Amino acid sequence: MSSGAMLDAALLRGLPLPRHGEGDDKNARGAVLVAGGCREVPGAVLLAGTAALRAGAGRLQLASAASVAVPMALAMPEARVIALPETPDGAIDGSAADLLAERAARAGALVLGPGMMGGGHSADLVAGLLPKLEGPALVLDGAVLEALPDQREVLRRHAGRAVITPHDGEMARLLGTSRQAVLADPLSAAREAAARLQVVTVMKGGCTHVVTPEGRSWRHDAGNAGLATSGSGDVLAGVIAGLLARGAAPLKAALWGVFLHGEAGRRLARDQGPVGFLARELPAGLPRILAEMAG
């Protein structure tokens, strides 16, 4: 089977993003809710939220463990911050599902998973939340991915509005295979996950693959070692969510998100050096890239 089409600027110019007029208010560009983090890793939610706004979303809500909600609100004054019930070790408790479902009903896109702890609490949250969601497009990332095999039937209810963004270790856990097997053929792994779960799959790596449930695929070889840095995947999830909130369909949002993330990294590598730039620096370049692509 083909390794897929090349994902580049020429391709995307034929897949334009929704345009927003001068008279539009922030509601016209949609709202993003980012839910995740824990006491030890609150920053992942901030990275994803910043990226969503830089990708053009109009409004932002952040939801995380109650103990980090106040400092999170101070760190990001642009966002409304929701304090979620937490476990004694600082993870989001599964009982947060009802509150998250209520908040997600008002959002155009929900990012779930950045910075969350894995294990039983995240599995309980996913099991409690997915059946209650009706409105938002979904970007599922991080620790919640390992809970998806048990939620296949529920997740299929969200077919046509969900994107997953695993790296090789997360994909291995999702498929119940070894990391080595995923690394040996990441495109096949992505196709299997997309078909099983009926989601657009972004298989992150040195060459990132975007795959539809029907098996169509695109590849983006950024060739940028600097993107392999802590928090980079959280930024990618936020970019995709921001584009979803603006009205892009899941496949288009995934294709554009992967390209924008890679291009932001390419420009930082050119200006600062090939490694050592930070994930928090990636979102700042997005508005200029978007403007150039639109022109």
Disulfide bonds with the S-S distance in Angstrom:
none
